[in-house]
Amino acid sequence: MPATPDVANNLMPVSVERPLMVLLVDDQSFVAETIRRQLLGESDIGFHYCADPAEAIGIAEQVGPTVVLLDLVMPDIDGLTLCRFFRAHPATRDLPVIMLSSTEDAPVKAQAFAAGANDYLVKLPDQVELVARLRYHSGAYVNKLQRDEAYRALRASQLKLEELNMELRQLANLDGLTGLANRRFFNERYGEEWARAARKRAAIALIMLDVDHFKAFNDSRGHLEGDGCLKQVAGAIKQMVRRPGDLVARYGGEEFIAVLPETDGNGGAHVAENMRAAVENLAIPHEASSVGARVTISLGVASAVPSPGTDPSGLIKLADECLYQAKHQGRNRVKTITLSAEDADPKPPNPGVLKNP
């Protein structure tokens, strides 16, 4: 015959992957021995005995019981107080607790349930009833743990999926070559900023720019160096736009655009001049340029205080017109136009009514 487990050693062999584990807290060893013998034939139920109620919480954390049998009357710490401790402790607050008592008095039972007990047994309980209740409460607890674990796994998967979706959305909004926002994302953001400026009656500025004689650069140096040039230009102009609400985007080819909320023409011109100087200071050789021996940019700045219902595309046309004038007047320069408030109507604005500071 196999050796009989010693109650003092608090162990019983189990044969399932996640056994049901009973923790008995009782100061009477004969009660522990009786219950241990009642569970001997239940191979899937482990048994652990704690004689000192002061050690019960710590032992529960170590053993990981699925149900606790708790004596109602013990020295120093009674069962009601200990049950409240179990409920207050984060590691044991959900553990099923079955109160053991020598009385069936209804007020005592009420106190036990008020303290947080899940069930109540008069000791010494019948073996069939004891095993049935231990299985019921342990099974419910294990199922809860499994549900919680499944929920955590599901939540982790959801969070990972949300992160991946966010990364995909960010990638969908970026230009693959320069890392700036792409034209589609710019159009969305610009429409939002225009509407916000109209509500607040605040100024908004646009900067349109492109690389001077970029086709000649590509023809003389090749498309790989051309791509490298665009990357450097994109990095330089992005560094000149520092506010969280500002946005710089690649508009197409060698053309870039920036939207500056709450910025008037002077502010837009200042940022544009910083961009122009930053690109020139890159000192990228450009022997095929008529402007000089290095890569330069031309910029157009248009600003306005929109009225509700006005067409945001009008300001883009103004910035493009300014860019054309900057190129026509010799390139590597900034041209600025401000749309007056009385000319901000739903129709695309006419450059003939612009004020040139």
Secondary structure, 3 states (H helix, E strand, C coil): CCCCCCHHHCCCCCCCCCCEEEEEECCCHHHHHHHHHHCCCCCCEEEEEECCHHHHHHHHHHHCCCEEEEECCCCCCCHHHHHHHHHHCCCCCCCCEEEEECCCCHHHHHHHHHCCCCEEEECCCCHHHHHHHHHHHHHHHHHHHHHHHHHHHHHHHHHHHHHHHHHHHHHHCECCCCCCECHHHHHHHHHHHHHHHHHHCCCEEEEEEEECCHHHHHHHHCHHHHHHHHHHHHHHHHHCCCCCCCEEEEEECCEEEEEEECCCHHHHHHHHHHHHHHHHHCCCECCCCCCCCECCEEEEEEEECCCCCCCCHHHHHHHHHHHHHHHHCCCCCEEEEECCHHHCCCCCCCHHHCECC
